[in-house]
Amino acid sequence: MVKVGIIGARGYTGEELIALLLKHPQVKIHYLTARVDTPTPISEMFPFYKNRLDVVCDNFEPSAAIKACDMAFLALPHTTSMEVAPLLLKGGKKVIDLSADYRIEDYKIYEAWYKAKHSDRANIKKAVYGLPEINKIKIKKADFVANPGCYPTAAILSIAPLLRTKGYAFDTIIIDTKSGYSGAGRKSTDDPFMREIKDNFKAYKVDAHQHAPEITQELSKIAKKEINVTFVPHLLPIERGILETIYIATSHKPQATSREIVDLYREFYKNEPFVRIRKEGEFPQLRDVQYTNFCDIGIKVSEDKKLLIIISAIDNLVKGASGQAVQNMNLMCGFKETEGLL
């Protein structure tokens, strides 16, 4: 039985981690933190955990965390995890960080996009990028995993099979994506942000979102050459889910039909339990993946074969965050990859 801790248990991803880990037969939640005035049982913060989990939630204290758990999940805001991760790693604990602090390999790029000085550059190189469908072998050997962002998870899974296949030369990759508001973190009901999204739909950070360098970094590694994308996120007036429509244009006709590309994707992901490729002409919607760890992908090639359209859907709180973190934990601990997730 693995003893786990969640640092930042009160946010969306922390709450989702609790729900998933309570169902996991191989782990026990031993340690929880949040910014609180006084130590408070988690069942008082989230009453539905009454008689299911009554661990007291307190402010983070390194020695208590190291003593209490074998593995820690950092469900902390960006620029905060870098203050906590080195303390736990030094204490010999396995760590899965759900923030962006260790995803970007070049700290200068991180600092430029996140507007903060990186205080733990030494551990950036030690962190394994935790996308299981791409980095499974490395994750199994890792003590420190940087959990991918939600938008990059859907984007990379949607594009990776093409980059590993010879014969496809891309002129343009446009990622048009829509997300529920939980991707922005938990807000109070009277927050201006919540009033702004009610009955509204908008683009934001157009071609300037901080997930863009993460996407290009990982796609370039897969392709073994520089890959650039145009990335435009939109905010939906719903709580959870991401739907991405990706347009890949080429002036060189890939002599392939929709059926052939579907077959290519199915072969690529044939051993991946959480990627589901739709039949030709079928496309996912948010309700297909909400509250699951699945990424569903549908594909269409235009009649002139100059445009490939890929539509993918994930739950941003599960496959885009906490579920993927549990999937990574399973690999790191030698459990069945689907344990606690199906």
C-alpha positions as CSV (number, residue, x, y, z in Angstrom):
1,M,0.0,0.0,0.0
2,V,1.5,3.3,-1.1
3,K,1.0,6.3,1.2
4,V,0.2,9.4,-0.8
5,G,0.0,13.1,-0.1
6,I,-1.8,15.9,-2.0
7,I,-0.2,19.3,-1.7
8,G,-3.0,21.7,-2.7
9,A,-6.1,19.6,-1.9
10,R,-8.7,22.3,-2.1
11,G,-8.5,23.2,-5.8
12,Y,-10.2,21.5,-8.7
13,T,-7.3,19.1,-9.4
14,G,-6.7,18.4,-5.7
15,E,-10.4,17.6,-5.3
16,E,-10.3,15.3,-8.4
17,L,-7.2,13.6,-7.1
18,I,-9.0,12.8,-3.8
19,A,-12.0,11.3,-5.6
20,L,-9.8,9.1,-7.8
21,L,-7.4,8.0,-5.1
22,L,-10.2,7.0,-2.8
23,K,-11.2,4.4,-5.3
24,H,-7.6,3.1,-5.9
25,P,-7.0,-0.3,-4.2
26,Q,-3.2,0.2,-4.0
27,V,-3.0,3.6,-2.2
28,K,-4.0,5.3,0.9
29,I,-4.3,9.1,1.3
30,H,-2.2,10.0,4.4
31,Y,-1.4,13.7,4.0
32,L,-3.4,16.7,2.7
33,T,-2.5,20.4,2.6
34,A,-4.2,23.7,1.7
35,R,-3.9,27.3,2.8
36,V,-6.0,27.2,5.9
37,D,-6.3,29.4,9.1
38,T,-6.5,26.3,11.3
39,P,-6.1,22.5,10.6
40,T,-9.4,21.3,9.2
41,P,-10.6,17.8,8.3
42,I,-11.1,17.5,4.6
43,S,-14.6,16.2,5.2
44,E,-15.5,19.7,6.5
45,M,-14.2,21.3,3.3
46,F,-15.9,18.7,1.1
47,P,-18.8,17.2,3.2
48,F,-19.4,14.3,0.7
49,Y,-16.1,12.8,2.1
50,K,-17.7,12.4,5.6
51,N,-16.9,8.9,6.9
52,R,-14.9,8.3,3.7
53,L,-11.9,10.5,4.3
54,D,-11.3,12.4,7.5
55,V,-7.6,13.3,7.1
56,V,-6.9,16.7,8.6
57,C,-5.9,19.3,6.0
58,D,-3.2,21.8,7.1
59,N,-0.6,24.2,5.7
60,F,2.3,22.5,4.0
61,E,5.2,21.5,6.3
62,P,8.1,19.7,4.7
63,S,9.1,17.4,7.5
64,A,5.4,16.3,8.1
65,A,5.0,15.6,4.4
66,I,8.2,13.6,4.2
67,K,7.2,11.5,7.2
68,A,3.6,10.9,6.1
69,C,3.9,9.8,2.5
70,D,5.8,7.8,-0.1
71,M,4.6,9.9,-3.0
72,A,3.3,13.4,-3.3
73,F,1.0,15.1,-5.9
74,L,1.6,18.8,-6.2
75,A,-1.8,20.3,-7.2
76,L,-0.4,23.8,-6.8
77,P,-0.5,27.0,-8.9
78,H,2.2,27.6,-11.5
79,T,5.4,29.2,-9.9
80,T,4.6,27.6,-6.5
81,S,5.5,24.0,-7.1
82,M,9.2,24.9,-7.7
83,E,9.3,25.9,-4.0
84,V,7.9,22.6,-2.8
85,A,9.2,19.9,-5.2
86,P,12.9,20.2,-4.3
87,L,12.1,19.7,-0.6
88,L,10.2,16.5,-1.2
89,L,12.7,15.1,-3.7
90,K,15.5,15.8,-1.3
91,G,13.5,13.8,1.3
92,G,13.5,10.8,-1.1
93,K,9.9,11.0,-2.1
94,K,8.4,10.4,-5.6
95,V,6.8,13.5,-6.9
96,I,4.2,14.2,-9.6
97,D,3.8,17.9,-10.3
98,L,0.6,19.1,-11.9
99,S,1.8,22.6,-12.5
100,A,3.8,23.9,-15.4
101,D,7.0,24.5,-13.4
102,Y,8.9,21.6,-14.7
103,R,7.3,20.9,-18.1
104,I,9.4,23.4,-20.1
105,E,13.0,22.2,-20.6
106,D,14.5,25.6,-21.2
107,Y,14.1,27.7,-18.1
108,K,14.5,30.9,-20.1
109,I,11.4,30.0,-22.1
110,Y,9.5,29.2,-18.9
111,E,10.5,32.5,-17.3
112,A,9.4,34.4,-20.5
113,W,6.0,32.8,-20.6
114,Y,5.2,32.5,-16.9
115,K,6.8,35.9,-15.9
116,A,8.6,34.4,-13.0
117,K,12.2,33.4,-12.2
118,H,12.7,29.7,-11.9
119,S,14.2,28.9,-8.5
120,D,14.8,25.2,-9.0
121,R,16.6,24.9,-12.4
122,A,18.5,21.8,-11.3
123,N,15.4,19.6,-11.1
124,I,14.1,20.6,-14.5
125,K,16.4,18.1,-16.2
126,K,15.3,15.4,-13.7
127,A,11.6,15.7,-14.5
128,V,10.1,13.3,-17.0
129,Y,7.3,14.7,-19.2
130,G,4.4,12.6,-18.1
131,L,2.4,11.8,-21.2
132,P,2.2,8.0,-20.8
133,E,1.3,7.3,-24.4
134,I,4.6,8.9,-25.5
135,N,7.0,8.5,-22.6
136,K,5.8,5.3,-20.9
137,I,9.3,3.7,-20.6
138,K,10.8,6.9,-19.0
139,I,7.9,7.3,-16.6
140,K,8.2,3.8,-15.3
141,K,11.8,4.6,-14.2
142,A,11.1,8.1,-12.9
143,D,11.0,9.5,-9.4
144,F,9.8,12.9,-10.6
145,V,7.2,13.5,-13.3
146,A,6.0,16.8,-14.8
147,N,2.3,16.2,-15.5
148,P,1.3,17.7,-18.9
149,G,-1.0,20.6,-19.3
150,C,-4.6,19.9,-20.4
151,Y,-4.5,21.6,-23.8
152,P,-1.1,20.0,-24.7
153,T,-2.4,16.5,-23.7
154,A,-5.2,16.6,-26.3
155,A,-3.0,18.4,-28.9
156,I,0.0,16.1,-28.7
157,L,-2.1,12.9,-28.7
158,S,-4.0,14.2,-31.7
159,I,-0.8,15.0,-33.8
160,A,1.9,12.6,-32.6
161,P,1.0,9.6,-34.9
162,L,1.6,11.8,-38.0
163,L,4.9,13.0,-36.8
164,R,6.2,9.5,-36.3
165,T,5.1,8.5,-39.8
166,K,7.2,9.3,-42.9
167,G,5.6,11.0,-45.9
168,Y,3.7,13.8,-44.3
169,A,5.1,17.3,-44.7
170,F,3.0,20.0,-43.0
171,D,2.8,23.6,-44.0
172,T,0.4,24.7,-41.2
173,I,-0.9,23.3,-38.0
174,I,-3.8,25.3,-36.4
175,I,-5.1,24.2,-33.0
176,D,-8.6,25.6,-32.3
177,T,-9.6,24.6,-28.8
178,K,-12.4,25.1,-26.3
179,S,-12.3,24.5,-22.6
180,G,-14.5,24.5,-19.6
181,Y,-13.8,27.2,-17.0
182,S,-12.3,24.7,-14.4
183,G,-9.1,24.9,-16.4
184,A,-8.6,28.4,-14.9
185,G,-8.7,27.1,-11.4
186,R,-11.3,27.4,-8.7
187,K,-13.0,30.8,-8.4
188,S,-15.6,32.1,-5.9
189,T,-19.1,32.5,-7.2
190,D,-18.9,36.3,-6.9
191,D,-15.6,36.5,-8.8
192,P,-15.8,38.8,-11.9
193,F,-14.4,35.9,-13.9
194,M,-17.5,33.8,-13.2
195,R,-19.9,36.6,-14.1
196,E,-17.9,37.2,-17.3
197,I,-18.3,33.6,-18.6
198,K,-22.0,33.2,-17.8
199,D,-23.9,32.8,-21.0
200,N,-20.8,33.8,-22.9
201,F,-18.2,32.2,-25.2
202,K,-14.9,33.9,-26.2
203,A,-11.4,33.4,-27.4
204,Y,-8.6,34.4,-25.1
205,K,-4.8,34.7,-25.2
206,V,-5.0,34.3,-28.9
207,D,-1.7,32.8,-30.2
208,A,-0.2,33.9,-26.9
209,H,-1.2,31.1,-24.4
210,Q,1.4,29.7,-22.1
211,H,0.7,26.2,-23.2
212,A,2.0,26.9,-26.7
213,P,5.7,26.4,-25.9
214,E,4.9,23.1,-24.2
215,I,3.0,21.9,-27.3
216,T,5.8,22.9,-29.7
217,Q,8.5,21.5,-27.4
218,E,7.0,18.0,-27.3
219,L,5.8,17.9,-30.9
220,S,9.3,18.9,-32.0
221,K,10.9,16.1,-29.9
222,I,8.5,13.6,-31.4
223,A,9.2,14.8,-35.0
224,K,12.9,15.3,-34.3
225,K,12.7,18.7,-36.0
226,E,11.2,22.0,-35.2
227,I,7.4,22.1,-35.3
228,N,5.4,25.3,-35.0
229,V,1.7,25.6,-34.3
230,T,-0.9,28.3,-34.2
231,F,-2.8,27.8,-30.9
232,V,-6.1,29.6,-30.2
233,P,-8.0,28.7,-26.9
234,H,-11.6,29.6,-26.2
235,L,-13.5,29.5,-22.9
236,L,-16.8,27.6,-22.7
237,P,-19.5,28.5,-20.1
238,I,-19.4,24.9,-18.7
239,E,-17.3,23.4,-15.9
240,R,-15.2,20.7,-17.5
241,G,-14.1,19.3,-20.8
242,I,-11.8,20.2,-23.7
243,L,-12.7,19.9,-27.4
244,E,-9.9,20.6,-29.9
245,T,-10.3,20.9,-33.7
246,I,-6.9,20.7,-35.3
247,Y,-6.4,21.7,-39.0
248,I,-3.3,20.4,-40.6
249,A,-2.7,21.8,-44.1
250,T,-0.1,20.7,-46.6
251,S,0.7,21.7,-50.2
252,H,2.0,18.1,-50.7
253,K,-0.9,15.7,-51.0
254,P,-0.5,12.8,-48.6
255,Q,-2.0,10.1,-50.7
256,A,-4.2,8.8,-47.9
257,T,-7.9,8.6,-47.2
258,S,-9.7,9.2,-43.9
259,R,-9.9,5.4,-43.5
260,E,-6.1,5.0,-43.9
261,I,-5.4,7.8,-41.4
262,V,-7.8,6.2,-38.9
263,D,-6.0,2.9,-39.3
264,L,-2.7,4.6,-38.8
265,Y,-3.9,6.1,-35.5
266,R,-5.4,2.8,-34.3
267,E,-2.1,1.0,-35.0
268,F,-0.2,3.8,-33.1
269,Y,-2.4,3.6,-30.1
270,K,-3.3,-0.1,-30.1
271,N,-1.7,-0.7,-26.7
272,E,-2.9,2.5,-25.1
273,P,-5.9,1.9,-22.9
274,F,-7.0,5.6,-22.7
275,V,-6.9,6.6,-26.3
276,R,-10.0,5.8,-28.4
277,I,-10.0,6.3,-32.1
278,R,-13.4,6.8,-33.6
279,K,-14.6,5.1,-36.8
280,E,-14.3,7.0,-40.0
281,G,-16.9,9.8,-40.1
282,E,-17.5,9.8,-36.3
283,F,-16.3,12.5,-34.0
284,P,-16.2,12.9,-30.2
285,Q,-18.1,15.3,-28.1
286,L,-17.5,16.4,-24.5
287,R,-20.1,14.2,-22.9
288,D,-18.3,11.2,-24.3
289,V,-15.2,11.8,-22.1
290,Q,-16.4,13.9,-19.1
291,Y,-15.4,12.3,-15.8
292,T,-13.2,9.8,-17.6
293,N,-9.5,9.4,-18.3
294,F,-10.1,8.9,-22.0
295,C,-8.9,10.9,-25.0
296,D,-11.3,10.4,-28.0
297,I,-10.1,11.3,-31.5
298,G,-12.0,11.6,-34.8
299,I,-10.3,12.2,-38.2
300,K,-11.3,13.5,-41.6
301,V,-9.2,14.1,-44.7
302,S,-10.5,16.6,-47.2
303,E,-11.5,15.5,-50.6
304,D,-8.5,17.1,-52.2
305,K,-6.3,15.5,-49.5
306,K,-4.7,18.9,-48.7
307,L,-6.4,19.3,-45.3
308,L,-6.5,16.9,-42.4
309,I,-9.0,17.7,-39.6
310,I,-8.6,16.0,-36.2
311,I,-11.1,16.4,-33.5
312,S,-10.2,15.3,-30.0
313,A,-11.9,15.5,-26.6
314,I,-10.7,15.0,-23.0
315,D,-11.9,15.9,-19.5
316,N,-9.4,18.7,-18.5
317,L,-9.6,17.7,-14.9
318,V,-9.1,13.9,-15.5
319,K,-7.0,13.1,-18.6
320,G,-5.9,16.7,-18.6
321,A,-4.7,16.7,-15.0
322,S,-5.6,14.4,-12.1
323,G,-6.5,11.3,-13.9
324,Q,-3.3,11.4,-16.0
325,A,-1.4,12.0,-12.7
326,V,-2.9,8.8,-11.3
327,Q,-2.0,7.0,-14.6
328,N,1.6,8.2,-14.1
329,M,1.6,7.1,-10.5
330,N,0.5,3.6,-11.6
331,L,3.4,3.4,-14.0
332,M,5.9,4.7,-11.5
333,C,4.8,2.3,-8.8
334,G,4.5,-0.8,-11.1
335,F,0.7,-1.0,-10.8
336,K,-1.6,-1.8,-13.7
337,E,-1.8,1.3,-15.8
338,T,-5.6,1.5,-15.6
339,E,-5.8,0.9,-11.8
340,G,-8.4,3.2,-10.2
341,L,-9.2,4.8,-13.5
342,L,-11.7,2.3,-15.2
